[in-house]
C-alpha cells in the first residue's frame, strides 16, 4: 500500500480532490482485505504523511474515514478477552441476582462484540432488578434499525464496500 500511496501522491499532485478520493480508496481497500484496525491505522499514518491534503479536504477526508470506520466497526474480541468479560459479568449476575441472574448467561455468551459485553456490564453496575438486565440484553441483541438500513443500501450498490 505504501508504494500505491506514493504513486497516487505523484499522480494527484495537481488534483487534491482526487488525492482525497484515493486516500479513501486505500483505506477501504485495507478494510476490504481484512486488515485489523491497528494495521489499518499504521498504514494510514504513512498514507497521511505521503498524501497531504489542504485543510478543507482533510476535514472532509477525516469525516468520511470516520464514517467508514463506524460502518466497518466490528471489534474483534479474542477468546481470552471474551472469557474474562464473561467471567466478570457472570460474577456480577451471581452476586446481585443469584442463580436467576446466572440463567441469563447462555444468551449473553452469544454476543460477539466487545461493546455488547460492555453494555451489559454497565447496566449491571446500576441495575436494581433483574428485569433491567434482561431489558438491556434484549436491546443489545436487537438489530439496530440504522445499521440494517445501511446494510440494505450497501447490498443494492454495484461496488463492494
Residue frames as a rotation matrix with the C-alpha (Angstrom) as fourth column:
UNK 1
0.562 0.827 0.000 0.00
0.827 -0.562 0.000 0.00
0.000 0.000 -1.000 0.00
UNK 2
0.275 -0.540 -0.796 2.90
0.284 -0.745 0.603 2.34
-0.919 -0.392 -0.051 0.66
UNK 3
-0.773 -0.569 0.279 4.00
0.393 -0.085 0.916 2.10
-0.498 0.818 0.289 -2.97
UNK 4
-0.165 0.808 0.565 0.44
0.942 -0.039 0.332 2.64
0.291 0.587 -0.755 -4.21
UNK 5
0.663 0.400 -0.633 0.14
0.632 -0.752 0.187 5.69
-0.401 -0.524 -0.751 -1.97
UNK 6
-0.216 -0.829 -0.516 3.42
0.194 -0.554 0.809 7.09
-0.957 0.075 0.280 -3.30
UNK 7
-0.779 -0.032 0.626 2.36
0.622 0.088 0.778 6.56
-0.080 0.996 -0.048 -6.93
UNK 8
0.212 0.950 0.230 -1.04
0.928 -0.269 0.257 8.16
0.307 0.159 -0.938 -6.29
UNK 9
0.374 -0.182 -0.909 0.66
0.489 -0.794 0.360 11.05
-0.788 -0.580 -0.208 -4.49
UNK 10
-0.702 -0.699 -0.141 2.65
0.193 -0.376 0.906 11.75
-0.686 0.609 0.398 -7.65
UNK 11
-0.661 0.491 0.567 -0.36
0.715 0.183 0.675 11.26
0.227 0.852 -0.472 -9.94
UNK 12
0.400 0.916 -0.040 -2.61
0.861 -0.361 0.359 13.57
0.314 -0.178 -0.933 -7.89
UNK 13
-0.536 -0.752 -0.383 -0.05
0.832 -0.547 -0.090 16.33
-0.142 -0.367 0.919 -7.38
UNK 14
-0.987 0.137 0.087 -2.33
-0.104 -0.944 0.314 18.89
0.126 0.301 0.945 -9.06
UNK 15
-0.184 0.976 -0.119 -5.69
-0.324 0.054 0.945 17.44
0.928 0.212 0.306 -8.05
UNK 16
-0.838 -0.230 0.494 -6.27
-0.520 0.068 -0.851 17.47
0.162 -0.971 -0.177 -4.26
UNK 17
0.130 0.952 0.276 -9.86
-0.958 0.193 -0.212 16.19
-0.255 -0.237 0.937 -4.57
UNK 18
0.590 -0.001 -0.808 -8.67
-0.447 0.832 -0.328 13.16
0.673 0.555 0.490 -6.48
UNK 19
-0.530 -0.843 -0.093 -5.95
-0.298 0.288 -0.910 12.68
0.794 -0.455 -0.403 -3.85
UNK 20
-0.501 0.439 0.746 -8.57
-0.840 -0.039 -0.541 12.69
-0.208 -0.898 0.388 -1.09
UNK 21
0.583 0.769 -0.261 -10.60
-0.812 0.562 -0.159 10.13
0.024 0.305 0.952 -3.03
UNK 22
0.231 -0.587 -0.776 -7.53
-0.263 0.730 -0.631 7.92
0.937 0.350 0.014 -3.38
UNK 23
-0.746 -0.459 0.482 -6.79
-0.561 0.044 -0.826 8.16
0.358 -0.887 -0.290 0.33
UNK 24
-0.018 0.841 0.540 -10.31
-0.905 0.216 -0.366 6.88
-0.425 -0.496 0.758 0.99
UNK 25
0.664 0.219 -0.714 -9.94
-0.606 0.718 -0.343 4.13
0.438 0.661 0.610 -1.62
UNK 26
-0.343 -0.873 -0.348 -6.76
-0.337 0.460 -0.822 2.95
0.877 -0.164 -0.451 0.07
UNK 27
-0.687 0.145 0.712 -8.49
-0.716 0.039 -0.697 2.88
-0.129 -0.989 0.077 3.47
UNK 28
0.426 0.904 0.022 -11.47
-0.867 0.415 -0.276 0.97
-0.259 0.098 0.961 2.05
UNK 29
0.409 -0.350 -0.843 -9.08
-0.505 0.683 -0.528 -1.46
0.760 0.642 0.102 0.38
UNK 30
-0.691 -0.702 0.173 -7.30
-0.496 0.287 -0.819 -2.16
0.526 -0.652 -0.546 3.64
UNK 31
-0.374 0.638 0.673 -10.55
-0.769 0.193 -0.610 -2.91
-0.519 -0.745 0.419 5.43
UNK 32
0.593 0.640 -0.489 -11.83
-0.805 0.464 -0.368 -4.97
-0.009 0.612 0.791 2.49
UNK 33
0.023 -0.685 -0.729 -8.68
-0.446 0.645 -0.620 -7.11
0.895 0.339 -0.291 2.65
UNK 34
0.689 0.398 -0.605 -9.48
0.279 0.624 0.729 -7.90
0.668 -0.672 0.319 6.26
UNK 35
-0.471 -0.881 0.045 -6.73
0.335 -0.226 -0.915 -5.93
0.816 -0.416 0.402 7.97
UNK 36
0.134 0.461 -0.877 -7.40
0.986 0.027 0.165 -5.12
0.100 -0.887 -0.450 11.62
UNK 37
0.930 0.344 0.132 -7.84
0.325 -0.934 0.146 -1.60
0.173 -0.092 -0.981 12.96
UNK 38
0.562 -0.783 -0.267 -4.27
0.026 -0.306 0.952 -1.43
-0.827 -0.542 -0.152 14.30
UNK 39
-0.289 -0.670 0.683 -2.75
0.731 0.307 0.610 -2.46
-0.619 0.676 0.401 10.95
UNK 40
0.345 0.496 0.797 -5.02
0.880 -0.466 -0.091 -0.08
0.326 0.733 -0.597 9.05
UNK 41
0.959 0.029 -0.283 -4.02
0.171 -0.854 0.491 2.72
-0.227 -0.519 -0.824 11.43
UNK 42
0.131 -0.990 -0.061 -0.31
0.246 -0.027 0.969 2.11
-0.960 -0.142 0.240 10.83
UNK 43
-0.353 -0.228 0.907 -0.69
0.918 0.104 0.384 2.13
-0.182 0.968 0.173 7.04
UNK 44
0.584 0.665 0.465 -2.94
0.738 -0.674 0.037 5.21
0.338 0.321 -0.884 7.13
UNK 45
0.658 -0.459 -0.597 -0.28
0.189 -0.666 0.721 7.09
-0.729 -0.588 -0.352 9.12
UNK 46
-0.460 -0.836 0.298 2.10
0.478 0.050 0.877 6.51
-0.748 0.546 0.377 6.21
UNK 47
-0.145 0.506 0.851 -0.60
0.968 -0.105 0.227 7.46
0.204 0.856 -0.474 3.70
UNK 48
0.840 0.461 -0.286 -1.34
0.526 -0.822 0.218 10.68
-0.135 -0.333 -0.933 5.64
UNK 49
0.192 -0.865 -0.464 2.34
0.165 -0.437 0.884 11.56
-0.967 -0.246 0.059 5.61
UNK 50
-0.661 -0.487 0.571 2.62
0.582 0.147 0.800 10.94
-0.474 0.861 0.186 1.86
UNK 51
-0.414 0.628 0.659 -0.72
0.757 -0.166 0.633 12.29
0.506 0.760 -0.406 0.70
UNK 52
-0.751 0.100 -0.653 -1.12
0.417 -0.694 -0.586 15.67
-0.512 -0.713 0.480 2.37
UNK 53
-0.098 0.811 0.577 -4.38
0.927 -0.137 0.350 17.50
0.363 0.569 -0.738 1.74
UNK 54
-0.649 0.024 0.760 -5.49
-0.116 -0.991 -0.068 21.11
0.752 -0.132 0.646 2.05
UNK 55
-0.955 0.174 0.241 -7.32
-0.249 -0.024 -0.968 21.77
-0.162 -0.985 0.066 5.34
UNK 56
-0.134 0.988 -0.078 -10.87
-0.933 -0.152 -0.326 21.75
-0.334 0.030 0.942 3.91
UNK 57
0.282 0.195 -0.940 -10.28
-0.652 0.757 -0.039 18.46
0.704 0.624 0.340 2.11
UNK 58
-0.769 -0.585 -0.258 -8.50
-0.166 0.572 -0.803 16.99
0.618 -0.575 -0.537 5.14
UNK 59
-0.698 0.566 0.438 -11.60
-0.560 -0.051 -0.827 17.56
-0.446 -0.823 0.353 7.28
UNK 60
0.312 0.808 -0.500 -13.81
-0.950 0.263 -0.168 16.06
-0.004 0.528 0.850 4.59
UNK 61
-0.120 -0.470 -0.875 -11.46
-0.411 0.826 -0.387 13.05
0.904 0.313 -0.292 4.39
UNK 62
-0.944 -0.280 0.176 -11.48
-0.256 0.283 -0.924 12.66
0.209 -0.918 -0.338 8.18
UNK 63
-0.245 0.936 0.252 -15.30
-0.852 -0.084 -0.516 12.76
-0.462 -0.341 0.819 8.28
UNK 64
0.465 0.435 -0.771 -15.62
-0.810 0.561 -0.171 10.16
0.358 0.704 0.613 5.54
UNK 65
-0.430 -0.697 -0.574 -12.91
-0.290 0.709 -0.643 7.96
0.855 -0.111 -0.507 7.09
UNK 66
-0.850 0.177 0.496 -14.66
-0.497 0.042 -0.867 8.17
-0.174 -0.983 0.053 10.45
UNK 67
0.195 0.977 -0.089 -17.94
-0.930 0.155 -0.334 7.17
-0.312 0.148 0.938 8.81
UNK 68
0.231 -0.206 -0.951 -16.20
-0.596 0.743 -0.306 4.26
0.769 0.637 0.049 7.03
UNK 69
-0.791 -0.600 -0.121 -14.68
-0.244 0.490 -0.837 3.08
0.562 -0.632 -0.534 10.30
UNK 70
-0.545 0.669 0.505 -18.01
-0.713 -0.053 -0.699 3.33
-0.441 -0.741 0.506 12.08
UNK 71
0.444 0.731 -0.518 -19.73
-0.894 0.398 -0.204 1.30
0.057 0.554 0.830 9.34
UNK 72
0.205 -0.479 -0.854 -16.99
-0.303 0.798 -0.520 -1.33
0.931 0.365 0.019 9.45
UNK 73
-0.366 -0.419 0.831 -16.72
-0.878 -0.140 -0.457 -1.28
0.308 -0.897 -0.316 13.24
UNK 74
0.780 0.481 -0.400 -16.75
-0.300 0.849 0.435 -4.84
0.549 -0.219 0.807 14.41
UNK 75
0.057 -0.858 0.511 -14.20
-0.980 -0.147 -0.137 -5.05
0.193 -0.492 -0.849 17.16
UNK 76
0.235 -0.083 -0.968 -12.76
-0.113 0.987 -0.112 -8.50
0.965 0.136 0.223 17.44
UNK 77
0.452 -0.071 0.889 -12.75
-0.892 -0.045 0.450 -9.94
0.008 -0.996 -0.084 20.90
UNK 78
-0.462 -0.684 -0.565 -10.13
-0.618 0.705 -0.348 -12.61
0.636 0.188 -0.748 21.49
UNK 79
0.218 0.510 -0.832 -11.13
0.212 0.807 0.551 -15.83
0.953 -0.296 0.068 23.22
UNK 80
-0.526 -0.512 -0.680 -9.13
0.776 0.040 -0.630 -14.78
0.349 -0.858 0.376 26.28
UNK 81
-0.960 0.193 0.203 -10.84
-0.236 -0.947 -0.218 -11.36
0.151 -0.257 0.955 26.43
UNK 82
-0.147 0.967 -0.207 -14.27
-0.490 0.111 0.865 -12.92
0.859 0.229 0.458 25.87
UNK 83
0.062 0.125 -0.990 -13.74
0.606 0.784 0.137 -15.36
0.793 -0.608 -0.027 28.75
UNK 84
-0.819 -0.438 -0.370 -12.59
0.559 -0.469 -0.684 -12.56
0.126 -0.767 0.629 31.03
UNK 85
-0.774 0.589 0.234 -15.57
-0.539 -0.806 0.246 -10.36
0.333 0.064 0.941 30.21
UNK 86
0.076 0.848 -0.525 -17.99
-0.260 0.525 0.810 -13.25
0.963 0.075 0.260 30.61
UNK 87
-0.283 -0.251 -0.926 -16.47
0.763 0.526 -0.376 -14.22
0.581 -0.813 0.043 33.97
UNK 88
-0.994 -0.097 -0.056 -16.91
0.112 -0.818 -0.565 -10.67
0.009 -0.568 0.823 35.24
UNK 89
-0.455 0.890 0.018 -20.50
-0.706 -0.373 0.602 -10.47
0.543 0.261 0.798 34.00
UNK 90
0.102 0.490 -0.866 -21.33
0.143 0.854 0.500 -13.89
0.985 -0.174 0.017 35.48
UNK 91
-0.619 -0.401 -0.675 -19.78
0.717 0.063 -0.695 -12.92
0.321 -0.914 0.248 38.82
UNK 92
-0.942 0.307 0.136 -21.82
-0.331 -0.916 -0.227 -9.70
0.055 -0.259 0.964 38.88
UNK 93
-0.156 0.937 -0.314 -25.02
-0.570 0.174 0.803 -11.54
0.807 0.304 0.507 37.99
UNK 94
-0.066 0.052 -0.996 -24.37
0.533 0.846 0.009 -14.14
0.844 -0.530 -0.084 40.70
UNK 95
-0.845 -0.364 -0.391 -23.59
0.518 -0.383 -0.765 -11.51
0.129 -0.849 0.512 43.34
UNK 96
-0.864 0.502 0.037 -26.61
-0.503 -0.859 -0.098 -9.33
-0.017 -0.103 0.995 42.58
UNK 97
-0.005 0.973 -0.230 -29.29
-0.994 0.021 0.109 -11.79
0.111 0.229 0.967 41.49
UNK 98
-0.108 -0.089 0.990 -28.11
-0.552 0.834 0.015 -15.32
-0.827 -0.545 -0.139 42.33
UNK 99
-0.582 -0.136 0.802 -28.95
0.347 0.850 0.396 -18.33
-0.735 0.509 -0.448 40.17
UNK 100
0.499 0.840 0.214 -31.74
0.619 -0.173 -0.766 -16.46
-0.606 0.515 -0.606 38.38
UNK 101
0.623 -0.360 -0.694 -29.22
-0.514 -0.857 -0.018 -13.88
-0.589 0.368 -0.719 37.18
UNK 102
-0.474 -0.856 0.207 -26.73
-0.451 0.438 0.778 -16.53
-0.756 0.275 -0.594 36.08
UNK 103
-0.001 0.577 0.817 -29.54
0.541 0.687 -0.485 -18.05
-0.841 0.441 -0.313 33.99
UNK 104
0.829 0.284 -0.482 -29.07
-0.167 -0.696 -0.699 -15.11
-0.534 0.660 -0.529 31.58
UNK 105
-0.021 -0.996 -0.087 -25.54
-0.432 -0.069 0.899 -16.23
-0.902 0.057 -0.429 30.70
UNK 106
-0.180 -0.084 0.980 -26.39
0.675 0.714 0.185 -18.50
-0.716 0.695 -0.072 27.71
UNK 107
0.754 0.509 0.416 -27.88
0.653 -0.508 -0.562 -15.52
-0.075 0.695 -0.715 25.87
UNK 108
0.792 -0.520 -0.319 -25.03
-0.398 -0.836 0.377 -13.22
-0.463 -0.172 -0.870 26.87
UNK 109
-0.066 -0.855 0.515 -22.50
0.059 0.512 0.857 -15.80
-0.996 0.086 0.017 25.63
UNK 110
0.371 0.298 0.880 -23.98
0.854 0.264 -0.449 -15.34
-0.366 0.917 -0.157 22.15
UNK 111
0.944 -0.057 -0.324 -22.70
-0.127 -0.972 -0.199 -11.75
-0.303 0.229 -0.925 21.98
UNK 112
0.500 -0.801 0.329 -19.50
0.865 0.445 -0.231 -11.37
0.039 0.401 0.915 19.94
UNK 113
0.217 -0.348 0.912 -18.85
0.308 -0.862 -0.402 -7.64
0.926 0.368 -0.080 20.07
UNK 114
-0.626 -0.548 -0.555 -16.90
0.701 -0.083 -0.708 -6.17
0.342 -0.832 0.436 22.99
UNK 115
-0.844 0.342 0.412 -19.30
-0.384 -0.923 -0.021 -3.23
0.373 -0.176 0.911 23.06
UNK 116
0.167 0.929 -0.330 -22.21
-0.304 0.367 0.879 -5.62
0.938 -0.047 0.343 23.68
UNK 117
0.037 -0.249 -0.968 -20.42
0.799 0.589 -0.121 -7.07
0.600 -0.769 0.220 26.71
UNK 118
-0.900 -0.435 -0.019 -19.66
0.371 -0.743 -0.558 -3.56
0.229 -0.509 0.830 27.97
UNK 119
-0.443 0.814 0.376 -23.30
-0.510 -0.574 0.641 -2.50
0.737 0.093 0.669 27.61
UNK 120
0.457 0.594 -0.662 -24.44
0.191 0.662 0.725 -5.41
0.869 -0.458 0.190 29.78
UNK 121
-0.243 -0.644 -0.725 -21.66
0.893 0.144 -0.427 -4.77
0.380 -0.751 0.540 32.31
UNK 122
-0.902 -0.047 0.430 -22.60
-0.040 -0.981 -0.192 -1.05
0.431 -0.190 0.882 32.52
UNK 123
0.050 0.993 0.102 -26.22
-0.447 -0.070 0.892 -1.98
0.893 -0.090 0.441 33.12
UNK 124
0.323 0.036 -0.946 -25.17
0.586 0.777 0.230 -4.41
0.743 -0.629 0.230 35.85
UNK 125
-0.737 -0.674 -0.049 -23.39
0.478 -0.468 -0.744 -1.60
0.478 -0.572 0.667 37.70
UNK 126
-0.875 0.399 0.275 -26.62
-0.474 -0.822 -0.315 0.31
0.100 -0.406 0.908 38.29
UNK 127
-0.254 0.840 -0.479 -29.38
-0.250 0.422 0.872 -2.30
0.934 0.341 0.103 37.87
UNK 128
-0.611 0.142 0.779 -31.54
-0.787 0.004 -0.617 -2.89
-0.091 -0.990 0.109 40.89
UNK 129
0.370 0.749 0.550 -33.76
-0.531 0.656 -0.536 -5.53
-0.762 -0.094 0.640 39.26
UNK 130
-0.453 -0.483 0.749 -33.10
0.252 0.737 0.627 -8.48
-0.855 0.473 -0.213 37.01
UNK 131
0.516 0.713 0.476 -35.69
0.710 -0.044 -0.703 -7.10
-0.480 0.700 -0.529 34.59
UNK 132
0.730 -0.332 -0.598 -33.39
-0.429 -0.903 -0.023 -4.13
-0.532 0.273 -0.801 33.94
UNK 133
-0.373 -0.913 0.166 -30.61
-0.483 0.344 0.805 -6.54
-0.792 0.220 -0.570 32.97
UNK 134
-0.180 0.403 0.898 -32.98
0.643 0.738 -0.203 -8.62
-0.744 0.541 -0.392 30.81
UNK 135
0.829 0.545 -0.128 -34.11
0.298 -0.623 -0.724 -5.46
-0.474 0.562 -0.678 29.01
UNK 136
0.315 -0.805 -0.502 -30.50
-0.710 -0.552 0.438 -4.42
-0.630 0.218 -0.745 28.39
UNK 137
-0.548 -0.508 0.665 -29.75
-0.017 0.801 0.598 -7.87
-0.836 0.317 -0.447 26.93
UNK 138
0.273 0.738 0.618 -32.76
0.747 0.242 -0.619 -7.61
-0.606 0.630 -0.485 24.62
UNK 139
0.877 0.055 -0.477 -31.68
-0.153 -0.910 -0.386 -4.15
-0.455 0.411 -0.790 23.46
UNK 140
-0.090 -0.988 -0.126 -28.10
-0.652 -0.037 0.757 -5.28
-0.752 0.151 -0.641 22.88
UNK 141
-0.535 -0.123 0.836 -29.22
0.287 0.904 0.317 -8.36
-0.795 0.409 -0.449 20.92
UNK 142
0.537 0.832 0.138 -31.75
0.454 -0.148 -0.879 -6.47
-0.711 0.534 -0.457 18.77
UNK 143
-0.256 -0.602 0.756 -30.50
0.967 -0.165 0.196 -5.39
0.007 0.781 0.624 15.34
UNK 144
-0.399 0.042 -0.916 -30.16
0.262 -0.952 -0.158 -1.64
-0.879 -0.303 0.368 15.13
UNK 145
0.598 0.741 0.306 -32.59
0.510 -0.057 -0.858 -0.16
-0.618 0.669 -0.412 12.53
UNK 146
0.663 -0.414 -0.625 -29.97
-0.582 -0.809 -0.082 2.33
-0.471 0.418 -0.777 11.31
UNK 147
-0.412 -0.890 0.198 -27.35
-0.590 0.425 0.686 -0.38
-0.695 0.166 -0.700 10.75
UNK 148
-0.169 0.419 0.892 -29.85
0.499 0.817 -0.289 -2.63
-0.850 0.396 -0.347 8.95
UNK 149
0.840 0.503 -0.206 -30.75
0.131 -0.555 -0.822 0.22
-0.527 0.663 -0.531 6.59
UNK 150
0.274 -0.831 -0.484 -27.09
-0.838 -0.454 0.304 0.82
-0.472 0.321 -0.821 5.79
UNK 151
-0.533 -0.454 0.714 -26.56
-0.122 0.876 0.466 -2.89
-0.837 0.162 -0.522 5.07
UNK 152
0.311 0.735 0.603 -29.52
0.606 0.336 -0.721 -2.93
-0.732 0.590 -0.341 2.68
UNK 153
0.843 -0.022 -0.538 -28.25
-0.325 -0.818 -0.475 0.18
-0.429 0.575 -0.697 0.92
UNK 154
-0.144 -0.984 -0.106 -24.80
-0.795 0.051 0.604 -1.37
-0.589 0.171 -0.790 0.51
UNK 155
-0.320 0.067 0.945 -26.22
0.258 0.966 0.019 -4.65
-0.912 0.250 -0.326 -0.81
UNK 156
0.676 0.703 0.221 -28.01
0.435 -0.138 -0.890 -2.74
-0.595 0.698 -0.399 -3.53
UNK 157
0.525 -0.533 -0.664 -24.87
-0.664 -0.744 0.073 -0.98
-0.533 0.402 -0.745 -4.72
UNK 158
0.941 -0.155 -0.302 -22.76
-0.158 0.589 -0.793 -2.38
0.300 0.793 0.529 -7.53
UNK 159
-0.022 -1.000 0.012 -19.44
-0.379 -0.003 -0.926 -1.91
0.925 -0.025 -0.378 -5.77
UNK 160
0.366 0.062 -0.928 -18.38
0.689 0.653 0.315 -3.82
0.625 -0.755 0.197 -2.71
UNK 161
0.977 0.017 0.213 -17.74
-0.121 -0.777 0.617 -1.82
0.176 -0.629 -0.757 0.47
